[in-house]
Amino acid sequence: MRKFTYILFTLLLAVNIVKAQNENKMDLYDFSVKSIDGTEFDMSDLKGKKVMIVNVASKCGLTPQYEELQELYEQYKDLGFIIIGFPANNFNNQEPGSNQEIKEFCDAKYSITFPVMSKIDVVGENKAPIYQWLTEKDKNGVIDQEVTWNFQKYLIDRNGNLKAVVMPKESPKSKEIIAWIKDGK
């Protein structure tokens, strides 16, 4: 009887630990952010889509990636793929403009049609909550991966779970990203 009680106690403890871990786990759909126009953008509206989140900047050596991002979006948006851009001025003052200036730049220079959000911090003590989730394993359940520079890409599956991080210099149209988009999962 004592052995049975011990096994039962251990099993209940394990179940409670797993339950607590699952209760703390967040996904993309737990977030709401502001669009570049200042309207509320509820990430739960993206359920069922594959999402690439990218921190963008208009005065960076990697800024031409905007063109590749737009091409990628146009090519695969009908497969349930979306890109969300987050302007950030965290690296060498490479996104100094206002939301209006950023929007005008994106429209005039690259004809961006994927959603771009309001400017945020992606590193530091004022890091936006969505970027806390993207960069901290205890929140995303996958990986600790701070943003190292502009145009770092975070890939989120159709269930709102972080799947991969693609470093800034990697092309948005890399074989890895294209294969991930085309994969039916």
C-alpha positions in Angstrom: 0.0 0.0 0.0 2.9 2.3 0.8 4.4 1.8 -2.6 1.1 2.5 -4.3 0.7 5.7 -2.3 4.2 6.8 -3.3 3.6 6.1 -7.0 0.2 7.9 -6.9 1.8 10.9 -5.1 4.7 11.0 -7.7 2.2 10.8 -10.6 0.0 13.6 -9.2 3.1 15.8 -8.6 4.3 15.2 -12.2 0.8 16.1 -13.6 0.7 19.3 -11.6 4.2 20.3 -12.8 3.2 19.8 -16.4 0.0 21.6 -15.9 1.8 24.6 -14.3 4.3 24.7 -17.2 1.5 24.7 -19.8 -0.4 27.4 -17.9 2.7 29.7 -18.1 3.3 29.0 -21.8 2.3 31.8 -24.0 1.8 31.9 -27.8 1.6 34.7 -30.4 -2.1 35.0 -29.9 -1.7 36.3 -26.4 -0.5 39.6 -27.7 -2.1 42.8 -29.0 0.1 45.5 -30.5 -0.4 48.9 -32.2 -0.2 49.2 -36.0 1.9 52.0 -37.5 -1.4 53.9 -37.8 -2.0 53.6 -34.1 -4.9 51.1 -34.3 -5.0 48.0 -32.2 -3.7 44.8 -34.0 -4.8 41.6 -32.2 -2.4 38.8 -33.0 -5.1 36.3 -32.4 -6.5 37.4 -35.8 -3.5 35.5 -37.3 -4.7 32.1 -36.1 -4.1 29.5 -38.7 -1.4 31.5 -40.5 2.4 31.1 -40.6 3.9 34.4 -39.3 7.3 35.9 -39.8 8.1 38.7 -37.3 10.9 41.0 -38.3 12.4 44.1 -36.6 13.0 46.6 -39.4 14.9 49.8 -39.8 15.1 52.3 -42.7 18.7 53.5 -42.4 20.5 50.1 -42.1 22.8 48.3 -44.5 20.2 45.5 -44.4 17.3 47.8 -45.3 17.1 46.4 -48.9 15.7 43.3 -47.2 12.4 45.2 -47.3 12.2 44.5 -51.0 12.8 40.8 -50.4 10.3 40.7 -47.6 7.6 42.3 -49.8 8.4 39.9 -52.7 8.1 37.0 -50.2 4.9 38.2 -48.8 3.3 38.7 -52.3 4.5 35.3 -53.4 3.2 33.3 -50.4 0.4 35.3 -48.7 -2.2 33.1 -50.5 -0.7 30.1 -48.7 -1.6 31.6 -45.3 1.7 33.4 -44.7 2.1 36.9 -43.3 5.0 39.1 -42.4 4.7 41.6 -39.5 7.3 44.3 -39.4 8.3 46.0 -36.1 10.4 49.2 -36.6 13.0 49.6 -33.9 15.6 52.2 -33.2 17.8 50.0 -31.0 20.8 49.6 -33.2 23.0 52.7 -34.0 20.0 55.1 -34.4 19.0 53.3 -37.7 15.3 53.9 -37.3 15.1 57.5 -36.0 11.9 58.5 -37.7 8.3 58.8 -36.4 5.7 56.2 -37.2 4.4 58.5 -40.0 7.9 59.0 -41.5 8.5 55.2 -41.3 5.2 54.5 -43.1 5.9 57.1 -45.8 9.4 55.5 -46.3 7.9 52.0 -46.6 5.3 53.1 -49.0 7.5 55.3 -51.2 10.6 53.2 -51.3 9.3 49.6 -51.2 5.5 49.7 -51.6 5.1 47.6 -48.5 1.7 45.9 -48.2 2.4 43.6 -45.3 1.5 44.9 -41.8 3.9 47.2 -40.1 3.5 48.1 -36.5 4.3 51.1 -34.4 8.0 51.6 -33.5 9.0 49.6 -30.4 12.1 48.5 -28.5 13.2 45.0 -29.2 16.1 44.9 -26.7 16.8 46.5 -23.3 14.7 47.4 -20.3 11.9 48.8 -22.4 11.7 45.7 -24.6 8.1 45.2 -25.9 6.2 42.3 -24.4 5.9 40.5 -27.8 9.7 40.7 -28.1 10.1 39.4 -24.5 8.1 36.3 -25.7 10.1 36.0 -28.9 13.5 36.2 -27.2 13.1 34.4 -23.8 12.8 30.6 -23.5 10.8 30.8 -20.3 8.1 32.6 -22.2 8.2 31.0 -25.7 9.2 27.5 -24.5 11.8 27.1 -27.3 14.9 29.3 -27.2 16.6 32.2 -25.6 17.7 34.4 -28.6 18.1 38.1 -28.2 17.8 40.3 -31.2 21.3 40.9 -32.4 20.6 43.5 -35.2 18.0 44.9 -37.5 16.1 42.4 -39.7 16.2 39.4 -37.4 13.4 37.0 -38.3 11.2 34.9 -36.0 9.1 32.2 -37.5 5.8 31.3 -35.9 3.7 28.2 -36.9 0.0 28.1 -37.6 -0.7 27.4 -33.9 1.1 30.6 -32.7 4.2 28.8 -31.5 7.8 30.0 -32.1 9.5 27.6 -34.4 12.8 29.2 -35.5 14.9 32.3 -35.4 16.7 33.4 -38.6 19.6 35.8 -38.1 19.6 39.3 -39.6 22.0 38.8 -42.6 20.1 35.7 -43.8 17.9 36.6 -46.7 14.2 36.5 -46.1 14.1 34.4 -49.3 16.6 31.8 -48.1 15.9 28.1 -48.8 15.3 27.5 -45.1 12.5 30.1 -44.9 10.9 29.1 -48.3 10.9 25.4 -47.2 9.3 26.4 -43.9 6.6 28.4 -45.6 5.8 25.7 -48.1 5.7 23.0 -45.5 2.0 22.3 -44.9 2.3 22.1 -41.1 
